[in-house]
Every structure is written in C-alpha cells, then in structure tokens.
C-alpha cells in the first residue's frame, strides 16, 4: 500500500527535524520534504505534490493562515495546523479550521516545543486521519463560509416552519411537557459543523445545549466566543456549578469532563478531571452517561463528524435510561465519519442526516 506523503512546514529547523522524526517512525507515513516559511511551502507543495501538509500557524513572511488560503484556493489538500496555546494562536487556529484545515495539534510549550514528544501519538493519528478526510465537504463548507459568515446573512429556522413540519412527525416527538436537554458530541471537523448547527437555531430555543468538542485547554474559549458572535442563541464555555439555561449552548472546556447534576428542580454544570475516556477529556461518553441518569428529562443527542468512537457507549447508556432521540451526521457531510459511524452501528440512532439539516431535526423533536 502506498505511503502517505507528508510535507512539513515550520520556521524552526529544530521543530522540522522533530516532527519529521516522529512521523517517519510510522510505517504508513513518508516525509517527502520540509519548508522553512510560507513562500518555501507553496513552492515545495507545487513540486512535491504531498498527500498531507503539517503547517505551523506562526511564521514570518507568510503565516500559516495565509499559506493555507493559497492551498485551498488553488488545489485543496488535507492540512493539519500546529499551533501555540496562546489566545492569539487559538483564534488564528480556529480561523484556519474555518478556512479549510482538517485539524490542528497544540504545541505543548510554545513555538519551539522541546517536549513535543507529548503530542507525538496525537500528531501521527491526525495526519493519518487527515489523509482520509472528506475534502469535498471541507471545500463546500469553505465556500459557504465565504458567501455567508455573519449572523445577519444566516437563515434561521422559524417557529412557523417548525410548526408546519411537526405535523408529519408527531409520532416522533418527545413528551411536550417534559424538561428537555440537547447533547452534542463531535471531534475532527467539529468547529465547522457546530457553526452550521448552532447558528441555525432560533434565539428562543427552548432547551439548554451541552457540547463536547475534542479540543485542548485554551481553544474552547475561543471557539465559544466565535460561535456566540455568529449565533442567535448564547454560546459560552461551561463553568463549574452554573445552572443550565434555555437557549444557551455550553461548550466543555478543554482538559475537563462535562457532566450534569441535579440541584433541586434545576440542572447544573459539573466539571471534573477524572481519567480521560477513549483518550479524550472532555469525552462525549462521560457527558452522555451523566445525562442518562437524569430523571424526568427528555434527551436529544447528536453525534457529528470526528475520528474514533467516542459517544457510542454513552448513547447505549442513554437509550437504556429514559426518553432519548438520537441524531447522527451522515457520511456525506462528515469530514471524518468515525464517531457517527460508531453511533449508527449501535442501531440506536433515530435519524442520520446531513449537517445542514441537523438543527431542523433537533427542532422537530423539541
């Protein structure tokens, strides 16, 4: 089987060597070149024709975001960004994801990370995953983003539209009188998918939304702020102990599990640092299992694009305990179909839909 050809772009010779050594250890990866800055990257990309590019966010001459835009305009290619964990680095990384990067890896200690070995396994996994990414979908999303990226131009789901469509699915609806909660789990490709779903929900959305997006600490705050600026509902990074409010989406902070506990008749956020699950903290399974034990609450779960199987076990627990409707993103629109595929394999998913229809499906169950 042909190896995955990788071009490494970083302005640090030390980092280029380290990343090259890590990736070359894997039997399915071949490092075919390195580039020291953006201009060098574009030249080598055109001559070497790699399958995947690792691209440093912060570089002189042309930064990673500028280089990425050239790639995506001329000939889309799977790109994994390497970013510092500063707020500026996080914001730029999210812009890169929006511009077409498949995924990113956070350098553990700044632009030159002597301890890069800490993320060696993650880097290899993400390069392998990126090589199989749904590039056609990435570029479709990218074009949509160019055409419409502000809340003024978003098409929101109106209550009148939902009312008319509920006529045909009355049998599927959850108990109209029960308290409801929406839980969303996603990973690779998730920021774009979340933007598509959350910006399509109306301001008067009648339930709280809990979101687990696989991301390291420092990036989830930037993600929440970005989504909040684009959405009619409120989007925020979850805080320990806060009471859940209707019309608010709570994003699990990177590095912390998100669970829900009952406080009297209210529901509240509970954040913790118990061991990672499926290699992740936050983990979708941990959220789903926590919510499965809530009594007198109807649940709507959504599993979207991402590698791995996080969420499938949690879905099984939810279905054992109470009234649950489960939605999975289709293979057609998933950047990586791992997590939705695992959920669908449980035979407990009620609907498999394209990402642009997920908000509508949620509203139909509400």
C-alpha positions as CSV (number, residue, x, y, z in Angstrom):
1,X,0.0,0.0,0.0
2,X,1.3,3.5,-0.9
3,X,2.6,5.6,2.0
4,X,1.0,8.9,2.9
5,X,3.4,11.6,1.6
6,X,3.8,14.5,4.1
7,X,5.3,17.9,3.7
8,X,6.3,19.6,7.0
9,X,6.2,23.4,7.2
10,X,7.8,25.2,10.2
11,X,10.1,28.1,10.6
12,X,12.1,26.3,13.3
13,X,14.8,23.8,12.0
14,X,14.6,22.0,15.4
15,X,10.8,21.6,15.0
16,X,11.1,20.5,11.4
17,X,13.6,17.8,12.4
18,X,11.5,16.7,15.5
19,X,8.2,16.4,13.5
20,X,9.9,14.7,10.7
21,X,11.5,12.1,13.0
22,X,8.1,11.4,14.7
23,X,6.1,11.0,11.5
24,X,8.8,8.9,9.8
25,X,8.6,6.3,12.6
26,X,5.2,5.3,11.4
27,X,5.2,2.6,8.7
28,X,2.4,4.3,6.7
29,X,3.9,7.8,6.5
30,X,6.7,9.1,4.4
31,X,8.1,12.6,4.9
32,X,8.9,13.9,1.4
33,X,10.1,17.4,2.3
34,X,10.2,20.3,4.7
35,X,9.7,24.0,4.2
36,X,11.1,26.9,6.4
37,X,8.4,29.5,5.7
38,X,5.2,30.2,3.7
39,X,6.8,31.0,0.4
40,X,9.0,27.9,0.6
41,X,5.9,25.9,1.5
42,X,4.0,26.9,-1.6
43,X,6.9,26.2,-3.9
44,X,7.5,22.7,-2.4
45,X,3.8,21.9,-2.4
46,X,3.6,22.6,-6.1
47,X,6.7,20.5,-6.9
48,X,6.4,17.6,-4.4
49,X,2.6,17.0,-4.5
50,X,2.2,15.8,-0.9
51,X,-0.9,14.0,0.4
52,X,-1.0,15.9,3.7
53,X,0.8,19.0,5.0
54,X,1.6,19.9,8.6
55,X,1.6,23.7,8.8
56,X,2.9,25.9,11.6
57,X,0.4,28.8,12.4
58,X,3.1,31.4,13.4
59,X,5.7,32.0,10.7
60,X,7.5,35.0,9.2
61,X,6.9,36.2,5.6
62,X,3.6,34.4,5.3
63,X,1.8,33.0,8.3
64,X,0.1,29.6,8.3
65,X,-3.3,31.0,7.7
66,X,-2.2,33.0,4.6
67,X,-0.4,29.9,3.2
68,X,-3.5,27.7,3.9
69,X,-5.7,30.1,1.9
70,X,-3.4,29.7,-1.1
71,X,-3.6,25.9,-0.9
72,X,-7.4,26.0,-0.6
73,X,-7.8,28.4,-3.5
74,X,-5.5,26.6,-5.9
75,X,-5.9,22.9,-5.1
76,X,-7.4,21.8,-1.8
77,X,-5.2,19.4,0.3
78,X,-5.6,17.9,3.8
79,X,-3.7,20.3,6.2
80,X,-3.0,19.8,10.0
81,X,-2.1,23.0,11.7
82,X,0.4,23.2,14.5
83,X,-0.4,26.0,17.0
84,X,0.7,27.6,20.2
85,X,-1.9,27.7,23.0
86,X,-1.9,31.5,23.3
87,X,-5.3,33.2,22.8
88,X,-4.0,34.7,19.6
89,X,-2.8,31.3,18.5
90,X,-6.1,29.7,19.3
91,X,-8.1,32.4,17.5
92,X,-5.9,32.1,14.4
93,X,-6.2,28.3,14.5
94,X,-10.0,28.5,14.5
95,X,-9.8,30.8,11.5
96,X,-7.6,28.2,9.8
97,X,-10.2,25.4,10.5
98,X,-12.8,27.7,9.0
99,X,-10.6,28.3,6.0
100,X,-10.3,24.6,5.3
101,X,-7.7,23.0,7.6
102,X,-8.8,19.5,8.6
103,X,-7.5,19.6,12.2
104,X,-4.8,21.0,14.5
105,X,-2.3,20.0,17.1
106,X,-1.4,22.3,20.0
107,X,2.3,22.6,20.7
108,X,2.8,21.8,24.4
109,X,5.1,24.7,25.2
110,X,5.1,27.4,22.6
111,X,6.5,27.8,19.1
112,X,9.6,25.7,19.8
113,X,8.5,22.8,22.0
114,X,11.3,20.6,23.3
115,X,8.6,18.4,24.8
116,X,6.8,17.8,21.5
117,X,7.0,14.1,22.2
118,X,4.0,14.6,24.5
119,X,1.8,15.0,21.4
120,X,3.6,12.6,19.1
121,X,0.8,10.0,19.1
122,X,-1.8,12.7,18.5
123,X,0.2,14.2,15.6
124,X,0.6,10.8,13.9
125,X,-3.2,10.0,14.4
126,X,-4.2,13.3,13.0
127,X,-2.0,13.1,9.9
128,X,-3.4,9.6,9.2
129,X,-7.0,10.8,9.8
130,X,-6.4,13.9,7.6
131,X,-5.3,11.7,4.7
132,X,-8.8,10.2,4.6
133,X,-10.7,13.4,5.2
134,X,-13.7,14.3,3.1
135,X,-12.0,17.2,1.2
136,X,-15.0,17.8,-1.0
137,X,-17.1,18.6,2.1
138,X,-14.4,20.9,3.5
139,X,-14.4,23.0,0.4
140,X,-18.2,23.1,0.3
141,X,-18.2,24.4,3.8
142,X,-15.4,26.9,2.9
143,X,-17.4,28.3,0.0
144,X,-20.5,28.6,2.3
145,X,-18.3,30.5,4.8
146,X,-17.1,32.9,2.1
147,X,-20.7,33.6,0.9
148,X,-22.2,33.9,4.4
149,X,-20.3,34.3,7.6
150,X,-22.2,36.8,9.7
151,X,-25.4,36.3,11.7
152,X,-27.2,38.9,9.5
153,X,-27.0,36.6,6.5
154,X,-27.8,33.4,8.3
155,X,-31.1,31.6,7.5
156,X,-32.7,30.8,10.8
157,X,-35.3,28.1,11.4
158,X,-38.6,29.9,12.1
159,X,-41.1,28.7,14.6
160,X,-43.8,28.8,11.8
161,X,-41.7,26.4,9.7
162,X,-41.2,24.0,12.5
163,X,-44.9,24.1,13.4
164,X,-45.8,23.1,9.9
165,X,-43.2,20.3,9.7
166,X,-44.1,18.9,13.1
167,X,-47.5,17.8,11.7
168,X,-45.8,15.0,9.8
169,X,-43.6,13.7,12.6
170,X,-45.9,13.9,15.6
171,X,-45.2,10.3,16.5
172,X,-41.5,11.0,16.9
173,X,-41.8,13.9,19.3
174,X,-40.7,13.7,22.9
175,X,-43.1,14.4,25.7
176,X,-44.2,18.1,25.2
177,X,-44.4,18.7,28.9
178,X,-41.1,17.1,29.9
179,X,-37.9,19.2,30.5
180,X,-35.5,18.6,27.6
181,X,-31.8,18.8,27.1
182,X,-29.7,18.6,23.9
183,X,-26.3,16.9,24.0
184,X,-23.8,17.3,21.1
185,X,-20.6,15.4,20.6
186,X,-18.0,16.0,17.9
187,X,-14.3,16.0,17.1
188,X,-12.4,16.4,13.8
189,X,-14.3,18.9,11.6
190,X,-16.5,19.8,14.6
191,X,-16.0,23.6,14.7
192,X,-17.4,24.0,11.2
193,X,-20.2,21.5,11.9
194,X,-21.1,23.3,15.2
195,X,-21.2,26.6,13.4
196,X,-23.7,25.2,10.9
197,X,-25.9,23.8,13.6
198,X,-25.8,26.4,16.3
199,X,-26.2,29.4,14.0
200,X,-29.4,27.8,12.6
201,X,-31.2,27.7,16.0
202,X,-33.6,30.5,16.9
203,X,-33.0,32.9,19.8
204,X,-36.0,31.5,21.7
205,X,-34.7,27.9,21.6
206,X,-36.4,26.1,24.5
207,X,-33.7,23.9,26.0
208,X,-30.1,24.1,27.2
209,X,-27.4,22.5,24.8
210,X,-24.3,20.8,26.1
211,X,-21.4,20.4,23.7
212,X,-18.3,18.2,23.9
213,X,-15.8,19.2,21.1
214,X,-12.5,17.4,21.4
215,X,-10.1,20.3,21.9
216,X,-7.2,21.1,24.3
217,X,-7.4,23.7,27.0
218,X,-7.2,27.3,25.7
219,X,-9.0,26.6,22.4
220,X,-12.6,26.0,23.6
221,X,-12.9,29.6,25.0
222,X,-12.0,31.0,21.6
223,X,-14.4,28.5,19.9
224,X,-17.3,29.5,22.3
225,X,-16.7,33.2,21.7
226,X,-16.6,32.8,17.9
227,X,-19.8,30.8,17.8
228,X,-21.5,33.2,20.2
229,X,-20.7,36.1,17.9
230,X,-22.4,34.3,15.0
231,X,-25.4,32.7,16.7
232,X,-28.8,33.9,17.9
233,X,-28.6,31.6,20.9
234,X,-26.0,32.3,23.6
235,X,-22.8,30.2,23.3
236,X,-20.3,30.1,26.2
237,X,-17.6,27.9,27.7
238,X,-19.2,25.9,30.6
239,X,-18.3,26.9,34.2
240,X,-18.5,24.6,37.1
241,X,-21.7,24.9,39.1
242,X,-23.6,27.2,36.8
243,X,-27.3,26.4,36.3
244,X,-28.4,25.4,32.8
245,X,-30.5,28.0,31.0
246,X,-32.7,27.6,27.9
247,X,-31.3,29.0,24.7
248,X,-27.7,28.6,25.8
249,X,-25.1,26.2,24.5
250,X,-22.4,25.2,27.0
251,X,-19.1,24.0,25.5
252,X,-16.9,21.7,27.7
253,X,-13.6,23.4,28.5
254,X,-10.6,21.6,27.0
255,X,-9.0,19.3,29.6
256,X,-12.2,18.9,31.7
257,X,-15.0,16.4,31.5
258,X,-18.5,18.0,31.4
259,X,-21.3,16.3,33.4
260,X,-24.7,17.4,34.6
261,X,-26.1,17.2,38.1
262,X,-29.5,18.0,39.6
263,X,-29.8,20.8,42.1
264,X,-33.4,20.7,43.3
265,X,-35.5,21.2,40.2
266,X,-32.7,22.7,38.3
267,X,-29.8,21.2,36.3
268,X,-26.2,22.4,36.7
269,X,-22.8,22.0,35.1
270,X,-20.2,19.8,36.8
271,X,-16.6,19.9,35.6
272,X,-14.0,17.3,36.6
273,X,-10.6,15.9,35.9
274,X,-11.2,12.2,36.1
275,X,-9.2,10.0,33.8
276,X,-9.6,10.6,30.0
277,X,-12.0,8.3,28.2
278,X,-11.3,7.0,24.7
279,X,-8.1,9.1,25.0
280,X,-10.2,12.3,25.5
281,X,-11.0,14.8,28.2
282,X,-13.6,16.1,27.7
283,X,-15.3,12.9,26.5
284,X,-18.7,12.5,24.8
285,X,-19.3,9.2,26.6
286,X,-18.8,10.9,30.0
287,X,-21.3,13.6,29.1
288,X,-23.9,11.2,27.7
289,X,-23.6,8.8,30.7
290,X,-24.0,11.6,33.1
291,X,-27.1,12.9,31.3
292,X,-28.5,9.3,31.0
293,X,-29.1,9.2,34.8
294,X,-31.2,12.4,34.9
295,X,-34.8,11.6,35.8
296,X,-37.8,13.3,34.3
297,X,-35.7,14.8,31.5
298,X,-36.1,14.0,27.8
299,X,-32.8,14.0,25.9
300,X,-31.8,14.7,22.3
301,X,-28.3,13.5,21.4
302,X,-26.3,14.5,18.3
303,X,-23.1,12.8,17.2
304,X,-21.3,14.6,14.4
305,X,-18.0,14.4,12.5
306,X,-14.9,13.0,14.2
307,X,-12.4,10.2,14.3
308,X,-12.8,7.3,16.8
309,X,-15.9,6.1,18.5
310,X,-16.5,8.5,21.5
311,X,-20.2,8.8,22.2
312,X,-21.3,5.3,21.1
313,X,-21.1,3.7,24.6
314,X,-22.7,6.8,26.1
315,X,-25.6,6.6,23.6
316,X,-26.2,3.0,24.7
317,X,-26.5,4.1,28.3
318,X,-28.8,6.9,27.4
319,X,-31.1,4.6,25.5
320,X,-31.3,2.3,28.5
321,X,-32.5,5.1,30.7
322,X,-35.4,7.0,29.5
323,X,-36.8,9.0,26.6
324,X,-34.0,9.7,24.1
325,X,-33.9,10.7,20.4
326,X,-30.5,10.3,18.7
327,X,-29.3,12.0,15.6
328,X,-26.1,11.2,13.7
329,X,-24.4,13.2,10.9
330,X,-24.3,11.5,7.5
331,X,-21.2,10.1,5.9
332,X,-21.8,12.5,3.0
333,X,-21.2,15.6,5.1
334,X,-18.9,14.3,7.8
335,X,-15.2,15.4,7.4
336,X,-14.3,12.2,9.2
337,X,-17.1,9.6,9.6
338,X,-15.7,7.7,12.6
339,X,-17.8,8.9,15.5
340,X,-21.2,9.0,13.6
341,X,-20.4,5.6,12.1
342,X,-19.8,4.0,15.5
343,X,-23.0,5.5,16.8
344,X,-25.0,4.3,13.9
345,X,-23.5,0.8,14.4
346,X,-25.3,0.6,17.8
347,X,-28.6,0.5,15.9
348,X,-29.9,3.1,18.4
349,X,-29.8,6.2,16.1
350,X,-33.2,7.5,15.2
351,X,-32.1,9.7,12.3
352,X,-29.0,10.0,10.0
353,X,-29.0,13.5,8.4
354,X,-26.7,15.9,6.6
355,X,-25.2,18.5,8.8
356,X,-27.2,21.3,7.3
357,X,-30.4,19.5,8.4
358,X,-29.3,18.7,12.0
359,X,-30.8,21.9,13.5
360,X,-34.1,21.2,11.9
361,X,-34.1,17.6,13.2
362,X,-33.4,18.9,16.7
363,X,-36.2,21.4,16.5
364,X,-38.6,18.7,15.3
365,X,-38.0,16.7,18.5
366,X,-38.3,19.8,20.7
